Amino acid sequence: MTTQGVPAALMPARVEQFLHHRRRCGYTKFRSTRSLRSILAYLASIGAIEGPRAADRRPACPLLQWYVDYLLTERGLTAPSVRQYATTAARFLAAQADVRRLSAADVTAFVLRESRRYSIGTTKLAVTALRSFLRYLHVTGEIEADRTGAGAPTEPVFPARHGGALSRDAVARLLKKHTTAATATCPALKNKTVSPHVLRHTTAVSLLQAGVDRAVIALILGHESVDTTQMYLDADLATKERALALTAPVGVPHGRFRPSDTLLAFLQAL
């Protein structure tokens, strides 16, 4: 290809034919327009071919287009960030019948659906983009109420005297205080380790037994990956028992093994 250029009218069709031919022949490189974009960008910069038309990428929804212009001009975000924010905003708008009647429940439902479809990291990025879009809708008057805090508490769940959130040490001291008081009516607590982490673990297992999706539990606990939440499933004895019950031989009644007193005495003597 010379620097004199190729007729611009032939380029889109020629590129597609070239890529189709490489894919059909089993080539592993230069199989898509994205893989050729550095070459195409260079050819466009020297005027050899026609560059991409920015207007073709503009969102069809006027509200979404205004939001994109806001991100570019007022926020000064980069093109990749704008695409990510606009993609999340488009998915959110597609799920709403009337954005002017948006409620906190609608925002929460959207976030929960996103958490089931994507990874934890992707969901966090989507939540950040969604808050930006909701803030824009509120500032421009598209929605009356500020929904950026929907689905999340605006105040600490456990406030301290100064109004902020309790520190970890303060939570541990309060838990120890009330555990000691509860020992009077429940002596079994005296020999048990009760800590904030134990309560966190118990909450996770309870949610799991109630049928809550692992991705939602991971979001509540702040796990970076759903794989971290897997340890709660491994520690759930009730789930293991239900799985073992499904493997019982046909005709054998279900039940829990209860050792005799003689066997218990023998085991305790070991």
Secondary structure as a PSIPRED ss2 file (coil, helix, strand):
# PSIPRED VFORMAT (PSIPRED V4.0)

   1 M C   1.000  0.000  0.000
   2 T C   1.000  0.000  0.000
   3 T C   1.000  0.000  0.000
   4 Q C   1.000  0.000  0.000
   5 G C   1.000  0.000  0.000
   6 V C   1.000  0.000  0.000
   7 P C   1.000  0.000  0.000
   8 A H   0.000  1.000  0.000
   9 A H   0.000  1.000  0.000
  10 L H   0.000  1.000  0.000
  11 M H   0.000  1.000  0.000
  12 P H   0.000  1.000  0.000
  13 A H   0.000  1.000  0.000
  14 R H   0.000  1.000  0.000
  15 V H   0.000  1.000  0.000
  16 E H   0.000  1.000  0.000
  17 Q H   0.000  1.000  0.000
  18 F H   0.000  1.000  0.000
  19 L H   0.000  1.000  0.000
  20 H H   0.000  1.000  0.000
  21 H H   0.000  1.000  0.000
  22 R H   0.000  1.000  0.000
  23 R H   0.000  1.000  0.000
  24 R H   0.000  1.000  0.000
  25 C C   1.000  0.000  0.000
  26 G C   1.000  0.000  0.000
  27 Y C   1.000  0.000  0.000
  28 T C   1.000  0.000  0.000
  29 K C   1.000  0.000  0.000
  30 F C   1.000  0.000  0.000
  31 R C   1.000  0.000  0.000
  32 S C   1.000  0.000  0.000
  33 T C   1.000  0.000  0.000
  34 R H   0.000  1.000  0.000
  35 S H   0.000  1.000  0.000
  36 L H   0.000  1.000  0.000
  37 R H   0.000  1.000  0.000
  38 S H   0.000  1.000  0.000
  39 I H   0.000  1.000  0.000
  40 L H   0.000  1.000  0.000
  41 A H   0.000  1.000  0.000
  42 Y H   0.000  1.000  0.000
  43 L H   0.000  1.000  0.000
  44 A H   0.000  1.000  0.000
  45 S H   0.000  1.000  0.000
  46 I C   1.000  0.000  0.000
  47 G C   1.000  0.000  0.000
  48 A C   1.000  0.000  0.000
  49 I C   1.000  0.000  0.000
  50 E C   1.000  0.000  0.000
  51 G C   1.000  0.000  0.000
  52 P C   1.000  0.000  0.000
  53 R C   1.000  0.000  0.000
  54 A H   0.000  1.000  0.000
  55 A H   0.000  1.000  0.000
  56 D H   0.000  1.000  0.000
  57 R H   0.000  1.000  0.000
  58 R C   1.000  0.000  0.000
  59 P C   1.000  0.000  0.000
  60 A C   1.000  0.000  0.000
  61 C C   1.000  0.000  0.000
  62 P H   0.000  1.000  0.000
  63 L H   0.000  1.000  0.000
  64 L H   0.000  1.000  0.000
  65 Q H   0.000  1.000  0.000
  66 W H   0.000  1.000  0.000
  67 Y H   0.000  1.000  0.000
  68 V H   0.000  1.000  0.000
  69 D H   0.000  1.000  0.000
  70 Y H   0.000  1.000  0.000
  71 L H   0.000  1.000  0.000
  72 L H   0.000  1.000  0.000
  73 T H   0.000  1.000  0.000
  74 E H   0.000  1.000  0.000
  75 R H   0.000  1.000  0.000
  76 G C   1.000  0.000  0.000
  77 L C   1.000  0.000  0.000
  78 T C   1.000  0.000  0.000
  79 A H   0.000  1.000  0.000
  80 P H   0.000  1.000  0.000
  81 S H   0.000  1.000  0.000
  82 V H   0.000  1.000  0.000
  83 R H   0.000  1.000  0.000
  84 Q H   0.000  1.000  0.000
  85 Y H   0.000  1.000  0.000
  86 A H   0.000  1.000  0.000
  87 T H   0.000  1.000  0.000
  88 T H   0.000  1.000  0.000
  89 A H   0.000  1.000  0.000
  90 A H   0.000  1.000  0.000
  91 R H   0.000  1.000  0.000
  92 F H   0.000  1.000  0.000
  93 L H   0.000  1.000  0.000
  94 A H   0.000  1.000  0.000
  95 A C   1.000  0.000  0.000
  96 Q C   1.000  0.000  0.000
  97 A C   1.000  0.000  0.000
  98 D C   1.000  0.000  0.000
  99 V H   0.000  1.000  0.000
 100 R H   0.000  1.000  0.000
 101 R H   0.000  1.000  0.000
 102 L C   1.000  0.000  0.000
 103 S C   1.000  0.000  0.000
 104 A H   0.000  1.000  0.000
 105 A H   0.000  1.000  0.000
 106 D H   0.000  1.000  0.000
 107 V H   0.000  1.000  0.000
 108 T H   0.000  1.000  0.000
 109 A H   0.000  1.000  0.000
 110 F H   0.000  1.000  0.000
 111 V H   0.000  1.000  0.000
 112 L H   0.000  1.000  0.000
 113 R H   0.000  1.000  0.000
 114 E H   0.000  1.000  0.000
 115 S H   0.000  1.000  0.000
 116 R H   0.000  1.000  0.000
 117 R H   0.000  1.000  0.000
 118 Y C   1.000  0.000  0.000
 119 S C   1.000  0.000  0.000
 120 I H   0.000  1.000  0.000
 121 G H   0.000  1.000  0.000
 122 T H   0.000  1.000  0.000
 123 T H   0.000  1.000  0.000
 124 K H   0.000  1.000  0.000
 125 L H   0.000  1.000  0.000
 126 A H   0.000  1.000  0.000
 127 V H   0.000  1.000  0.000
 128 T H   0.000  1.000  0.000
 129 A H   0.000  1.000  0.000
 130 L H   0.000  1.000  0.000
 131 R H   0.000  1.000  0.000
 132 S H   0.000  1.000  0.000
 133 F H   0.000  1.000  0.000
 134 L H   0.000  1.000  0.000
 135 R H   0.000  1.000  0.000
 136 Y H   0.000  1.000  0.000
 137 L H   0.000  1.000  0.000
 138 H H   0.000  1.000  0.000
 139 V H   0.000  1.000  0.000
 140 T C   1.000  0.000  0.000
 141 G C   1.000  0.000  0.000
 142 E C   1.000  0.000  0.000
 143 I C   1.000  0.000  0.000
 144 E C   1.000  0.000  0.000
 145 A C   1.000  0.000  0.000
 146 D C   1.000  0.000  0.000
 147 R C   1.000  0.000  0.000
 148 T C   1.000  0.000  0.000
 149 G C   1.000  0.000  0.000
 150 A C   1.000  0.000  0.000
 151 G C   1.000  0.000  0.000
 152 A C   1.000  0.000  0.000
 153 P C   1.000  0.000  0.000
 154 T C   1.000  0.000  0.000
 155 E C   1.000  0.000  0.000
 156 P C   1.000  0.000  0.000
 157 V C   1.000  0.000  0.000
 158 F C   1.000  0.000  0.000
 159 P E   0.000  0.000  1.000
 160 A C   1.000  0.000  0.000
 161 R C   1.000  0.000  0.000
 162 H C   1.000  0.000  0.000
 163 G C   1.000  0.000  0.000
 164 G C   1.000  0.000  0.000
 165 A E   0.000  0.000  1.000
 166 L C   1.000  0.000  0.000
 167 S C   1.000  0.000  0.000
 168 R H   0.000  1.000  0.000
 169 D H   0.000  1.000  0.000
 170 A H   0.000  1.000  0.000
 171 V H   0.000  1.000  0.000
 172 A H   0.000  1.000  0.000
 173 R H   0.000  1.000  0.000
 174 L H   0.000  1.000  0.000
 175 L H   0.000  1.000  0.000
 176 K H   0.000  1.000  0.000
 177 K H   0.000  1.000  0.000
 178 H H   0.000  1.000  0.000
 179 T H   0.000  1.000  0.000
 180 T H   0.000  1.000  0.000
 181 A H   0.000  1.000  0.000
 182 A H   0.000  1.000  0.000
 183 T C   1.000  0.000  0.000
 184 A C   1.000  0.000  0.000
 185 T C   1.000  0.000  0.000
 186 C C   1.000  0.000  0.000
 187 P H   0.000  1.000  0.000
 188 A H   0.000  1.000  0.000
 189 L H   0.000  1.000  0.000
 190 K H   0.000  1.000  0.000
 191 N H   0.000  1.000  0.000
 192 K C   1.000  0.000  0.000
 193 T C   1.000  0.000  0.000
 194 V C   1.000  0.000  0.000
 195 S C   1.000  0.000  0.000
 196 P H   0.000  1.000  0.000
 197 H H   0.000  1.000  0.000
 198 V H   0.000  1.000  0.000
 199 L H   0.000  1.000  0.000
 200 R H   0.000  1.000  0.000
 201 H H   0.000  1.000  0.000
 202 T H   0.000  1.000  0.000
 203 T H   0.000  1.000  0.000
 204 A H   0.000  1.000  0.000
 205 V H   0.000  1.000  0.000
 206 S H   0.000  1.000  0.000
 207 L H   0.000  1.000  0.000
 208 L H   0.000  1.000  0.000
 209 Q H   0.000  1.000  0.000
 210 A C   1.000  0.000  0.000
 211 G C   1.000  0.000  0.000
 212 V C   1.000  0.000  0.000
 213 D C   1.000  0.000  0.000
 214 R H   0.000  1.000  0.000
 215 A H   0.000  1.000  0.000
 216 V H   0.000  1.000  0.000
 217 I H   0.000  1.000  0.000
 218 A H   0.000  1.000  0.000
 219 L H   0.000  1.000  0.000
 220 I H   0.000  1.000  0.000
 221 L H   0.000  1.000  0.000
 222 G C   1.000  0.000  0.000
 223 H C   1.000  0.000  0.000
 224 E C   1.000  0.000  0.000
 225 S C   1.000  0.000  0.000
 226 V H   0.000  1.000  0.000
 227 D H   0.000  1.000  0.000
 228 T H   0.000  1.000  0.000
 229 T H   0.000  1.000  0.000
 230 Q H   0.000  1.000  0.000
 231 M H   0.000  1.000  0.000
 232 Y H   0.000  1.000  0.000
 233 L H   0.000  1.000  0.000
 234 D H   0.000  1.000  0.000
 235 A H   0.000  1.000  0.000
 236 D C   1.000  0.000  0.000
 237 L H   0.000  1.000  0.000
 238 A H   0.000  1.000  0.000
 239 T H   0.000  1.000  0.000
 240 K H   0.000  1.000  0.000
 241 E H   0.000  1.000  0.000
 242 R H   0.000  1.000  0.000
 243 A H   0.000  1.000  0.000
 244 L H   0.000  1.000  0.000
 245 A H   0.000  1.000  0.000
 246 L C   1.000  0.000  0.000
 247 T C   1.000  0.000  0.000
 248 A C   1.000  0.000  0.000
 249 P C   1.000  0.000  0.000
 250 V C   1.000  0.000  0.000
 251 G C   1.000  0.000  0.000
 252 V C   1.000  0.000  0.000
 253 P C   1.000  0.000  0.000
 254 H C   1.000  0.000  0.000
 255 G C   1.000  0.000  0.000
 256 R C   1.000  0.000  0.000
 257 F C   1.000  0.000  0.000
 258 R C   1.000  0.000  0.000
 259 P C   1.000  0.000  0.000
 260 S C   1.000  0.000  0.000
 261 D H   0.000  1.000  0.000
 262 T H   0.000  1.000  0.000
 263 L H   0.000  1.000  0.000
 264 L H   0.000  1.000  0.000
 265 A H   0.000  1.000  0.000
 266 F H   0.000  1.000  0.000
 267 L H   0.000  1.000  0.000
 268 Q H   0.000  1.000  0.000
 269 A C   1.000  0.000  0.000
 270 L C   1.000  0.000  0.000
